[in-house]
Amino acid sequence: MINPIYGTDVLLNAALWVAERLPDQDRRIHKLFKILWFADLHHLKQYGCSITGDTYIAMNYGPVPSALYDIIKGNCSPELRVFTKYENGFFDISKKSDREYLSESDVEFLQKSMDENASLSFPSLVQKSHASAWNSAWKEGENTSIRMSEILDEIDADAEIREIVKNERETLSALNVNDG
């Protein structure tokens, strides 16, 4: 499992926040993943960081948050198994989100993405998410990580946002080296 850069608590609580607001008939992992993808893109463009911190993988039906997908499939430690009844793309949840892990801007952009994407059909979400970042990774093959540089190009990030992302990644890289 690829670890999200902000840890699993933020990732899980962002996913749970969205899942709680999806009607049962729409509680599909595809819809959840695309709502998170677009929330992450908008938050990244505004603040220079995503909400989830997850690494997105190019899969057939669009970008998929890698760590979250592993968690939903149950490929994780028992305390992270909060997604239940995963079957045929549908899932349920066994706990509520904890707002302590989400900033005001996280919730704002999650809600904006819900407003824009929750009512879209499966084919519409596929088409919408198959933009330049996904296409670049897809050319290299299914299950390829979508590079941050491609994501920044897709959102037309300005120089300031690119610098923020670069500095954050360097800092996190240094912390991971020092922790090892």
Sequence and secondary structure as in RCSB ss.txt:
>XXXX:A:sequence
MINPIYGTDVLLNAALWVAERLPDQDRRIHKLFKILWFADLHHLKQYGCSITGDTYIAMNYGPVPSALYDIIKGN
CSPELRVFTKYENGFFDISKKSDREYLSESDVEFLQKSMDENASLSFPSLVQKSHASAWNSAWKEGENTSIRMSE
ILDEIDADAEIREIVKNERETLSALNVNDG
>XXXX:A:secstr
    TT HHHHHHHHHHHHHHS GGG BHHHHHHHHHHHHHHHHHHHSS SS   EEEETTEEEEHHHHHHHTT 
S GGG  EEEEETTEEEESS   GGGS HHHHHHHHHHHHHHTTS HHHHHHHH SHHHHHHHHH TTEE  HHH
HHHHTT  HHHHHHHHHHHHHHHHHHHHH 
